[in-house]
Amino acid sequence: MTATTRLNKYISETGFCSRREADKLIDAGRIKVNGNLPEMGVKVSDADTILIDGKPLKAKPKRVYIAYNKPVGVTCTTEKKIKSNIVSAIDYPERIFPIGRLDRPSEGLIFLTNEGDIVNKILRAGNNHEKEYVVTVDRSINKRFVERMAGGLPILDTVTKKCFVKQTGDKTFTIILTQGLNRQIRRMCEYLGYEVTALKRVRIMNVNLNGLRPGQWRHLTEQEMAEINKAIEGSAKTEDGSVDSNKKVRKPSDKKAVTRYTDAKPKRDEQQLKKHSRKPTERKKGTLSLNRKSK
């Protein structure tokens, strides 16, 4: 039995355009399936004849999986209008896109592919796939810093998952995450009063940089892909896989609710809060807030 796929996804997998753009083409009546105008959401297979503006849709390209050592300064976006975009930096002959992202000031390993399903399975937070980083901060760290980073910290309305952290130098450490919160490591360090001066991702799941210099890329090997596929075999590719059990859930009516955390902030944070807090201005009885001339 031939596997079927939603038409917009099928078109995007050929590299012709994105799913959203495919939906626009379907809605505009520019696509025909087996000689008929399809409905939105219809499923197709390789056995169907698909025409776009009267021209046959080219066959799906061979699946591509790339490991890239992203240099500092490259932006993880497919937007061509951004000069530093990752797609132009690699200049691959086929349409590919990154799996996840690394901040522009960060460097290291990132995957790129032309397959959408594997992207979702690797990225979903609930799937617990490891990513390892080497981090340098602006001042000396100690055992307490390592313990707090590893134990979970309150950022972005959640508490980070417990993770592995090991000090490797006076200002350096390695950290292994199974989450992918926005600027997670930088925010965790900032919470403890540190600033990240260098951040490099050295491993994703079973794949490491393998001697790739910044700016270099390579195709993932068959063995690496076999291990990845085995690891994500039971992974969710839907929102169920991204459920964060630590996330603070607020009721719709509780707009002004303040999230409290069991992990107490250091005294330095308390002092900063006192420093920046202001008491409400007291108005003396019998006075007016504005000076007015008496008539």
N, C-alpha and C positions, 0 to 999 in steps of 0.2 A: 504494500500500500504506500503510495507517494505521500510524503509529509506535506501538510498545507501550512501556509503562513498568511497573515493579514497582508493585503495588497500593499499598503504603504510601507510596511516593514520589508517586504520582498523587494520593492523598488529601491529602498535605501541601501539594502545589502548588495545591490549591484554597483553602488557608487554613483548612481545617476543624480540623486539629490537626497535631502533629508526626509524623514517621515512627515514632518510638518509641510514641507514643500510638496511632497507627494499628495497629501490630503487636498492641497489647493488645486493641484492638477486634476484630481478626481472630481472635485466639486465643480471645476470649470468645464468638465466634459471632454477633456483632452486625452483621456485614457480609455482604451477599449480592451476588454478581456474576451477572447474568443468571439470577436465581432460585436460584442454588446457593451453598452455603457454600464459600468459596475456601480453598485451601491457602496456607500462608505462602510468599511469594516469587512468587506467580502474577503474570503480566503482563497488563495491561489497556490499552485504548485508549479514545478518545472514542466509539467505536461501542458500547461495553459499557454496560449499565445497572447502576449501582452504588447499592445501598440501604444506609443506615446506620440501624439501629433502625426499618427499614421506610420511611424517608424518602429520597427521591432526593438523591444528592450533588449539590450545586450545581456549575455549570460552572467551569472554571478561570478565574481573573480575568486581565485583561490584565497582561502583564508590566510590572513597575514597577522603574525604576532611578533612584535619588535620590543627589544630591551634597549633603552636609550639612556645614556648618562647625561642628563640635562645640566647644562652649565648655568651658573648664576647669570641672570639677565634675560633668560628665555621665559616667555609667558605660556602657560599651559592652556592655550585656547586655539580654536580652529578659525577664529575670526581673522581673515586675511588683511583687514584694515589695520590690525595691530602689527606693526612691523616686526616685533620680536616674537611673533606667534610660533609655537612649537612645530607646526606642520611645515612652514617655510624653512625652519631651521634644519629639519631632517631632509626635506625636498624628496620625499618618496614618490615614485611615479604613479601610485594609486591613492585613492581617498582613504585616509586613516584618521583616527582620532585617539586622544590619550585616555587611558584608564585611570581616572582620578586626576589629581593635580599635585604639583609642588609649587610653593610660592615663588615668585620671581627672584627674591633674594636667596632662595634655597637651591641646592644642587643634588644630583644623584639619580638613582634608578627610577625610571617610570616606564610603564608598558604602553604601547600603542597598538591598535588593531583595527580591523574593518568589520569585526563581529560584535554585534550589540549584546547578545545574551551573556557572553562571558564577562562583559563589562559590569553588568548588573550583579552577577553572582560574586564577583571579586569585591565589589565596592560595598555591598550591603553590610551595615555595621554588625548585624546579628550573626553574620557568618564567621566571625572570629579568625580572619586570615591575617597572619603576622606581617608587620612591616618594621624593619629595624633601621635606626638612625644613629648617627654620630653627631653629638651636639657640643658646641663650645659656648660658654657664657662669659659675661664681662667681669666676673670676680670669682673668688675661690668658693668652692662648694664643700659640703661636709656630709657626714653620715645622716644628719637630720634632714638635709635637703633631699638626699636619695630616698629616704624613707617616705617623706611626704609626696614626692613625685610618684613613687611606686604605689602608694596607698590610695590615691584618688584625690582630685582637687575640684572645687566647685568653679566651673566656667560655663558660660553660655547656657544658663538655666539647667544645668545637669551636673553630675559628679562624674569625673572621668573614671573609666574602668581601671581596676588594679592592673598593673603592668610590671614588666621586668626593667629595672634600672640598675646600672653598674657604673660606679665612678672609675674613670680610666686615667685621670690626671687632675691637676690642681683646679682646672676650670673646664674639664671635659668629662663627658659621660656617654654611655650608649643606652638607648631606650628602645624597647620592643612594644609596639602598640597593636591592638586589634580594632581600634577605632579610627575614624577619619574625620574628626571635628575640624571646623575651619580654624586654621593656624593653631592647632591644638598644642603642640609643644611650646611654641612661643607664648601662648596665653598661660600655660601652666607655669612656665618660668617667671612670667611677669607677675603672676599671683604671689609668688614667693619673693618678689623683689629683685629678680634677675632679668638681664636682657640677653637674648640670644645673639651672638656675633657671627656664628657660622652653623649651618645645619645641612647635613648630607644624609640622604637615604641610601643605605648600602645593600638592602635586601628587601625583596617582596616575596613572601611565601618561601619557595625553594630556590629562587633565582637571586643571585648576587651580581655585583658589577663585573666580576670576572676579568679584571684588568682593563675594562673599557675606560679610555681617557675621556675627560669632559668633551661633549660634542660628538662622540662616537656612538654608533648603534650597531646592533646585530640582530639577526632573526633568532628567536627562541628555538632550541633544539627539539627534536621529536621526544626525547626523554623528558626534558623539562615540561613540555606540554602534556605529556602523559601523566606526570605527577600532578600538574595543576588541575587537569580534568578529573583526576581521581579525588583530589582534595575538595573540589567544588561540586562533586557528584550529587551530594545531598543538600547543597546550598540553595537557599531561597533566592529567587531573582525578582521577587515582588517586594512591596513595602513591609511584609511580615518579617523579612530578613533584616530590616533596618530598625526594628523596635529597640529603643534604648530603655532598659529597665530602670536606669538611674534618673531618667528624665522627670522633672517636676511637672505634673499634670495639673493645670489650673482650670477651675470651673469658669464658664463664660462670664458669670456675674462677679467673679473675683478678680477684677481688673487691677486693683491696687495691692494685690497680695504680694507679700515679700517672701522670697524663698529663704528658708533657714537651713543651715547645714550643720551637721554634727561635728565636722572638722573645724575646730576653732582657729581663727586667724591669729598670726603672730602679733606680739605687742606693737611692732612697727606699724602694722596695718591699722590697729586700733588708734594709735597716735595720729596717723594720717587722717582717719575719719574725724577725730576730734578737732584737728587743725582746720579742716575744710568745712566743718559743720557750723552753722550760724544760728544763734537764738533769734526768735521772732522779735521784730522791733516793738518796743513797748511805747504806747502813746500815753503821755501824761494827761491826767484829767483836766478838763477846762482849756485845752489847747486845740488849735486847728492845724491840719496838715499843710494848709496853704496860707500864706500871708495875704490878706486882702485889705485894701484901703477902706477905711470906714467912710460911709456916705454922710 
